[in-house]
Amino acid sequence: MTEQLNWQPSISINNLFRRAKIIEKIRKFFSINGVLEVETPIISKRTTTDVYIVPFKTKFIDYTLNEMDLWLITSPEYHMKRLLASGSGPIYQIGRSFRNREIGRYHNPEFTMLEWYRPKCDMFCLMNEVNDFLQFILGCSSADFISYQDIFIEYLDVDPLSANLTQLNEIANKLDNKNLITAEKDISTILMIIFMIIIEPNIGKKNPCFIYNFPSNQAILSKINSSDNRIAERFEVYYKGIELANGCVELTDPKEHIIRFEKDNDIRINNKLPVNTMDDRLLEAIKQGISDCSGVAMGLDRIVMLALNINSIDEVMTFPMDRC
């Protein structure tokens, strides 16, 4: 007998209505705060160079059967920055993003991203707005704020901005899965693993928790602090065991963009990963000039999970991977 296909949505119809109300409330927040809603493509001629993200690749075939490689976006970041460089002012977007090799309780390869950018706003300005957003949408208490350096000192008695391999391996040797770390020689990667295993499960249990001022070797596309080049002006937000958001003061130097993209691709080569071409349109936009701004990317499905007190991302989506 053929097994019956599970054709129904994984979200209940009641929660489908509740999700819609949450999104309506999100739009109200941005309307009140003067942020313009925008739409940008989910298909792009370029993709991220980020070593830790695996994009989906597809092909466009024109009427002459010529083929062109295209990518499903992993984030609307690059297109939104082109709008900022064109003078859009503060903008936000609710849209689909795609990341391969990501599936689980908090992950689906196709998901809804909420991303927004505010010109003339530093990291603390944006963190305060994200804090206001979470209270407005989730009805939670005001967040806790602690630097990356201070949280490591509090939990591990080690300064992540000056720690060496020997110190980090001493921490790793006390963990059940120490082999995951002791084989690694890159300090940035070791810090990320230690943070994920030891610190992340213990923060944001009662109130949202902002971790800010990450080490400069985890800058991604954020600015380096002008007073301390060991620090990147970047933050992450955690609440009830879930990483909710990743934000920063955006890098505006086109030459530094190229340096970081090239470094990503060098790591890709060393790790035998595909080299991804830099986004020339983004670089041209940055070159033409983008005002100082901060931006944040947030998993909207995870926000819905918290708002509805649901433990799996599948239950806030209509048709996740196993039903699509």
C-alpha positions as CSV (number, residue, x, y, z in Angstrom):
1,M,0.0,0.0,0.0
2,T,1.3,3.4,-0.9
3,E,2.0,5.6,2.1
4,Q,-0.4,8.6,2.3
5,L,1.3,11.9,1.6
6,N,1.2,14.5,4.3
7,W,-0.3,17.3,2.2
8,Q,-1.6,19.5,5.1
9,P,0.3,22.5,6.5
10,S,2.4,21.9,9.6
11,I,1.1,25.2,11.1
12,S,-2.4,25.1,12.6
13,I,-4.9,27.3,10.9
14,N,-5.4,29.2,14.2
15,N,-1.7,29.9,14.4
16,L,-1.7,30.9,10.7
17,F,-4.0,33.7,11.6
18,R,-1.9,34.5,14.7
19,R,1.2,34.7,12.6
20,A,-0.5,37.1,10.2
21,K,-1.4,39.3,13.2
22,I,2.2,39.3,14.4
23,I,3.5,40.4,10.9
24,E,0.8,43.1,10.9
25,K,2.1,44.3,14.2
26,I,5.7,44.3,12.9
27,R,4.7,46.5,10.0
28,K,2.9,48.8,12.5
29,F,6.2,49.1,14.5
30,F,8.1,50.3,11.5
31,S,5.4,52.6,10.3
32,I,5.3,54.3,13.7
33,N,9.1,54.6,13.6
34,G,9.3,56.0,10.0
35,V,11.0,53.0,8.3
36,L,10.1,52.4,4.7
37,E,9.1,48.8,3.6
38,V,11.0,47.6,0.5
39,E,11.1,44.6,-1.7
40,T,14.3,43.3,-3.4
41,P,15.0,40.2,-5.6
42,I,15.3,36.7,-4.1
43,I,17.4,35.7,-7.1
44,S,20.8,37.4,-7.7
45,K,23.8,37.3,-10.1
46,R,26.1,37.2,-7.1
47,T,26.1,35.5,-3.7
48,T,27.8,35.8,-0.3
49,T,31.5,34.9,0.2
50,D,30.7,34.0,3.9
51,V,32.6,30.8,4.7
52,Y,29.9,29.5,7.0
53,I,26.9,29.9,4.6
54,V,26.1,27.6,1.8
55,P,23.9,29.2,-0.9
56,F,21.5,27.6,-3.4
57,K,22.7,27.8,-7.0
58,T,20.4,27.8,-10.0
59,K,20.5,28.7,-13.7
60,F,18.7,31.1,-16.0
61,I,18.2,29.9,-19.6
62,D,17.2,32.5,-22.2
63,Y,15.4,31.9,-25.4
64,T,18.7,31.2,-27.3
65,L,19.4,28.5,-24.6
66,N,22.3,30.5,-23.2
67,E,22.8,29.8,-19.5
68,M,23.6,32.1,-16.6
69,D,24.4,31.1,-13.0
70,L,22.1,32.7,-10.5
71,W,21.8,32.4,-6.7
72,L,18.9,32.4,-4.3
73,I,19.7,35.1,-1.8
74,T,21.0,34.1,1.7
75,S,19.9,37.6,2.9
76,P,18.6,40.8,1.3
77,E,21.6,42.6,2.6
78,Y,23.4,43.4,-0.6
79,H,20.3,44.7,-2.5
80,M,19.2,46.7,0.5
81,K,22.6,48.4,0.8
82,R,22.3,49.4,-2.9
83,L,19.0,51.1,-2.0
84,L,20.7,52.9,1.0
85,A,23.5,54.1,-1.3
86,S,20.7,55.5,-3.6
87,G,19.3,57.6,-0.8
88,S,16.4,55.5,0.4
89,G,16.8,56.5,4.1
90,P,15.8,53.9,6.8
91,I,14.4,50.7,5.3
92,Y,13.1,47.3,6.3
93,Q,12.1,44.1,4.5
94,I,10.2,41.0,5.3
95,G,11.1,38.4,2.7
96,R,12.3,34.9,1.9
97,S,15.9,33.9,2.2
98,F,17.6,30.5,1.4
99,R,20.5,28.7,3.0
100,N,21.6,25.2,2.2
101,R,22.6,22.6,4.7
102,E,20.5,24.3,7.4
103,I,17.6,22.3,8.9
104,G,16.4,21.5,12.4
105,R,14.4,22.8,15.3
106,Y,15.3,26.4,14.5
107,H,16.3,26.1,10.8
108,N,14.6,25.5,7.5
109,P,16.5,26.0,4.2
110,E,13.8,28.5,3.1
111,F,12.8,31.0,5.8
112,T,11.5,34.5,6.4
113,M,14.0,37.2,7.2
114,L,13.3,40.5,8.7
115,E,16.1,42.9,8.0
116,W,16.3,46.7,8.6
117,Y,18.8,49.5,8.2
118,R,18.9,52.9,9.9
119,P,21.3,55.6,8.6
120,K,23.1,57.9,11.1
121,C,22.5,55.3,13.9
122,D,25.4,53.7,15.8
123,M,25.4,50.2,17.3
124,F,23.9,51.3,20.6
125,C,21.2,53.3,18.9
126,L,20.2,50.2,16.8
127,M,20.4,47.9,19.8
128,N,18.0,50.1,21.7
129,E,15.6,50.0,18.7
130,V,15.8,46.2,18.5
131,N,15.1,46.1,22.3
132,D,12.1,48.3,21.7
133,F,11.0,46.1,18.9
134,L,11.2,42.9,21.0
135,Q,9.2,44.5,23.8
136,F,6.6,45.7,21.3
137,I,6.2,42.4,19.5
138,L,6.8,39.9,22.3
139,G,5.7,41.8,25.3
140,C,9.0,40.8,27.1
141,S,11.0,42.8,29.6
142,S,13.8,45.1,28.6
143,A,16.9,43.3,27.5
144,D,20.3,42.7,29.2
145,F,23.4,44.1,27.5
146,I,26.9,42.7,28.0
147,S,30.0,42.8,25.9
148,Y,31.6,39.7,24.3
149,Q,34.7,40.3,26.4
150,D,32.8,40.6,29.7
151,I,30.6,37.5,29.1
152,F,33.8,35.4,28.4
153,I,35.4,36.7,31.6
154,E,32.2,36.1,33.6
155,Y,31.7,32.5,32.4
156,L,35.3,31.3,31.6
157,D,37.6,33.8,33.3
158,V,39.4,34.4,30.0
159,D,39.7,37.5,27.9
160,P,38.7,36.6,24.3
161,L,40.4,39.6,22.9
162,S,43.9,38.5,24.1
163,A,43.5,34.7,24.6
164,N,45.9,32.4,22.9
165,L,45.6,28.8,21.7
166,T,47.0,27.4,24.9
167,Q,44.4,29.2,27.1
168,L,41.6,28.2,24.8
169,N,42.7,24.5,24.6
170,E,42.7,24.4,28.4
171,I,39.0,25.4,28.3
172,A,38.4,22.8,25.6
173,N,40.0,20.0,27.6
174,K,37.3,20.4,30.2
175,L,34.4,19.9,27.7
176,D,32.8,16.6,26.8
177,N,33.3,17.3,23.1
178,K,36.8,18.7,23.4
179,N,37.9,17.0,20.2
180,L,35.7,19.4,18.3
181,I,38.0,22.3,19.5
182,T,41.4,20.9,20.1
183,A,41.8,19.9,16.5
184,E,41.1,23.5,15.4
185,K,43.9,26.0,15.1
186,D,42.0,29.2,14.2
187,I,41.3,31.3,17.3
188,S,38.2,32.9,15.8
189,T,36.6,29.5,15.1
190,I,37.5,28.2,18.6
191,L,36.0,31.2,20.2
192,M,32.8,30.7,18.2
193,I,32.6,27.0,19.2
194,I,33.2,27.8,22.9
195,F,30.6,30.5,22.8
196,M,28.1,28.2,21.2
197,I,28.7,25.3,23.7
198,I,29.2,27.1,27.0
199,I,27.8,30.6,26.9
200,E,24.9,30.5,24.4
201,P,22.8,28.0,26.4
202,N,23.1,30.2,29.5
203,I,22.1,33.6,28.3
204,G,18.7,35.3,27.6
205,K,16.7,32.8,29.7
206,K,14.5,35.5,31.3
207,N,15.1,38.6,29.2
208,P,16.5,39.0,25.8
209,C,20.3,39.3,25.9
210,F,22.5,41.5,23.6
211,I,26.1,40.4,23.2
212,Y,28.0,43.2,21.6
213,N,31.6,44.3,20.6
214,F,32.7,41.0,19.0
215,P,36.3,40.3,18.3
216,S,37.5,41.9,15.1
217,N,38.3,38.5,13.6
218,Q,34.5,37.9,13.6
219,A,33.7,41.3,12.0
220,I,32.1,39.9,8.8
221,L,31.0,43.2,7.2
222,S,30.9,45.4,10.3
223,K,33.1,48.3,11.2
224,I,36.1,48.0,13.4
225,N,36.0,50.1,16.5
226,S,38.1,53.3,16.0
227,S,39.3,53.3,19.6
228,D,40.2,49.6,19.8
229,N,41.0,47.6,16.7
230,R,40.5,44.3,18.5
231,I,36.7,45.0,18.5
232,A,34.1,44.9,15.7
233,E,31.0,47.0,16.3
234,R,28.7,44.0,15.9
235,F,26.0,42.4,18.2
236,E,23.9,39.3,18.5
237,V,20.6,38.8,20.4
238,Y,19.5,35.7,22.3
239,Y,16.3,34.9,24.0
240,K,15.0,31.7,25.6
241,G,17.7,29.6,23.9
242,I,17.3,31.1,20.4
243,E,19.6,33.3,18.5
244,L,17.2,36.0,17.2
245,A,19.3,38.6,15.4
246,N,22.7,39.7,14.2
247,G,23.4,43.4,13.7
248,C,26.3,45.8,13.3
249,V,27.5,49.2,12.3
250,E,27.9,48.6,8.6
251,L,31.3,48.7,6.8
252,T,31.4,51.6,4.3
253,D,34.9,51.4,3.0
254,P,34.9,49.8,-0.5
255,K,38.6,48.8,-0.2
256,E,38.0,47.0,3.1
257,H,35.1,45.2,1.5
258,I,37.4,43.8,-1.1
259,I,40.0,42.8,1.5
260,R,37.4,40.9,3.5
261,F,35.8,39.2,0.5
262,E,39.2,38.1,-0.7
263,K,40.0,36.7,2.8
264,D,36.8,34.8,2.7
265,N,37.7,33.2,-0.6
266,D,41.2,32.4,0.6
267,I,39.6,30.4,3.4
268,R,37.2,28.8,1.0
269,I,40.2,27.7,-1.1
270,N,42.0,26.3,1.9
271,N,38.8,24.4,3.0
272,K,38.2,23.2,-0.6
273,L,34.9,25.2,-0.9
274,P,33.8,26.9,-4.1
275,V,35.1,30.4,-4.6
276,N,32.3,33.0,-4.9
277,T,32.7,36.0,-7.1
278,M,32.5,39.3,-5.2
279,D,29.3,41.3,-5.8
280,D,30.5,44.0,-8.2
281,R,27.2,46.0,-8.0
282,L,27.4,46.1,-4.2
283,L,31.0,47.3,-4.4
284,E,30.1,50.0,-6.9
285,A,27.3,51.2,-4.7
286,I,29.6,51.3,-1.7
287,K,32.2,53.1,-3.8
288,Q,29.6,55.8,-4.8
289,G,28.9,56.3,-1.2
290,I,26.8,54.9,1.5
291,S,26.1,57.0,4.7
292,D,27.1,55.7,8.1
293,C,24.4,53.3,9.2
294,S,23.6,50.2,11.2
295,G,21.7,47.2,10.2
296,V,20.2,44.0,11.7
297,A,19.0,40.7,10.3
298,M,16.4,38.8,12.4
299,G,14.7,35.4,11.9
300,L,11.1,36.3,11.7
301,D,9.9,32.7,12.1
302,R,11.8,32.5,15.3
303,I,10.1,35.6,16.5
304,V,6.8,33.9,15.8
305,M,7.9,30.8,17.7
306,L,8.5,32.9,20.8
307,A,5.3,34.9,20.4
308,L,3.2,31.7,20.1
309,N,5.3,29.7,22.6
310,I,6.1,27.1,20.0
311,N,9.2,24.9,20.1
312,S,9.8,24.0,16.4
313,I,10.1,26.3,13.4
314,D,8.1,23.7,11.4
315,E,5.0,24.6,13.5
316,V,5.1,28.3,12.4
317,M,5.5,27.6,8.7
318,T,2.9,26.4,6.2
319,F,5.0,23.8,4.4
320,P,8.6,23.3,5.7
321,M,11.1,21.1,3.9
322,D,9.5,17.8,4.6
323,R,6.1,18.9,3.2
324,C,7.0,21.3,0.5
